[in-house]
Amino acid sequence: MSTVRLEAVNLKVVRLEAVVTYLNEAVVFLEAVVLEAVLLLAAMGVAVGAGADLLSAPGRLYAVIALTGLAMGIRNAVVRKLAVPDLTTTVLTLTITGLAADSPLAGGAGPRWPRRVASVVSMLAGAAAGAWLVARSVALVLGVASLVTAACALVVLRDPLANDA
């Protein structure tokens, strides 16, 4: 076999390995997102009927805390494992700090600033929507969170090989 053919075969193997790695990451992400949605749905089930105040039912309150804490922990672990740049799920201040520290005012080049700003804006919008919903019902907030999480899983299922810019 010629050197050119060997190099072509090696290149195809490297590409195949990259695709397999990407698919493995997509499967891990999908499994985690589905588990997160199920945990949030379970928390919603526990909170149904309690209205906006779970303090009167401590058993329900602690079950909701445990279920949502586990769901958030799974999300953090997956985002950390996938190393998604500028997408910190519970440490919004790190994204804001990166935005400020890398800005031209601080002598930086401002890399990926649109993505960072979009991340901050989406988290603030989610917080505002969550605050509005939680004033009505804790179960409603958990139901919406579960639906949004499930929608993310469906997007990954629909196109697992999409380029993530």
N, C-alpha and C positions, 0 to 999 in steps of 0.2 A: 504494500500500500504506500502511496506517495505521501510526502510530508504535507502537501496541500490537503489531501483527503483526510489525513489524521487530524489536522487542525480544524477542518470543517466538522468532523465527527466530535471533536472536543468542544467546539463552540456549541453544537447542538445539545450535547450533554449538559454543559453549563446552563444553557437556556432552559432545558427541561428541569434541572435542579432548582432554578429560580422559580419556575412555575409551580413546582411541587411545594417549595417553601411557602410561596404566597398562598396557595390553596390550603396548606396546613394552618397558616395564620388566620385565614378566612374562616375555617372550620372552628378554630378555638374561639375566635370573636363571636361567631354565630351561636355556638353553644353557650357562651357566657351571657350574651344578650338575651337569649331565650330563657336561661335560668334567672337572670335579673328580672325579666318581665313576669315570670311565674312568681318570684318572691314578692314583687310589688303587688301583683294581683292577690296573693295570699294576704298581704298586709291590708289591702283594701277590704277583703272579706272579713278580716278581724275587726276593722274599724267601722264597717257598715252599721248604721243605726246609732252611732255615738254622736253624730252631728259634728260640730266644730270643737267639742270639748271632750277629750279622752281622760281628763283628770278624774272624772267621777267613776271611771272603770280602770283601776290600776293594772289589772291582769291584761286587759286589751292594750293599754298603753305600752306596757313592757313587751308584749308580743309584737306590736307594730314597730317599736324601736329595734328589736332584735332582727326582724325580717328586713326592714329598710337598711339597717346597718350592714347586714350580710350582703344585700344587693349592691350597696355602694362600695363595699370592700372588693367584691368581684369586679365591678367596673374599674376601680383603681388598678387592680392587679393586671387586668387585660390591657388597659391603656398603657400602663408602664411596660408590660412585656412587648407590646407592639411598637413602643417608642414613637408614638404619634407626636411630631413636633408641635409646640405651641398649643397643645390641648391638654391642659391640666384640669382634672375634673373637680377636685376639692381644694386646690390651692390656686384660686383665682389671683391672689396677690402675686404669685410668681409670674404669671402672664403679664400682669400690669407692670411689674418691676422690669421684666424683659423688654416690654414696649418702651418704657421710659429710659432705661439704661442704654438701649441700642438706638435711641432716636438721634437725629442729627443735632439736636440741642445739647445732647450729652457727648457729642463727638463720634457717634456711631453712624453706621451706614443705613440703619433702619431696615434690616432684613426681615422679610415676611410680615411687615407691619399690617397689611390688609387682613391676613389670616388671624393675627393676634387681636386686632380690633373686632373682627367678626366673632371671635371666641368670647371676648368680654361682652359685647353687645348681646349675643345670644344667651349668655348666662344671666345678664341683667334682665332681659325680657322674660326668661324662664322664672326668675325670682319674683318679678312683678306679677306674672300670671299665677304663680304658686301662692303668693300672698293673697291675691284676690280670691282664689279658689278655697284656700284653707279657712278663710273667714266664713265660708258657707258649709264646708264639710271636709273632714280629713279623708274620708273614703273617696270623695270626688277627686282630690289631689292625687291620691295613690292610683286611682283608676286612670286618670289622664297620663300619669307618669308611666304606667304599665302599657298604655296604648302607644305612646311615643317610642318607648323602648321596643315594642313589638314591630312598629313601623320601621325602625332601624334594622331589625333582623330581616324584615321582608326586602328591604333595599339590598342588603348583602346577598340574600337568596336570589334575587332577580338578576344581579350582575356581579358575581364574586370576583371577576377579573377586571373590574373597572379601574382605570388609572386614577390614583388618588392625589394627583397634582401636588 
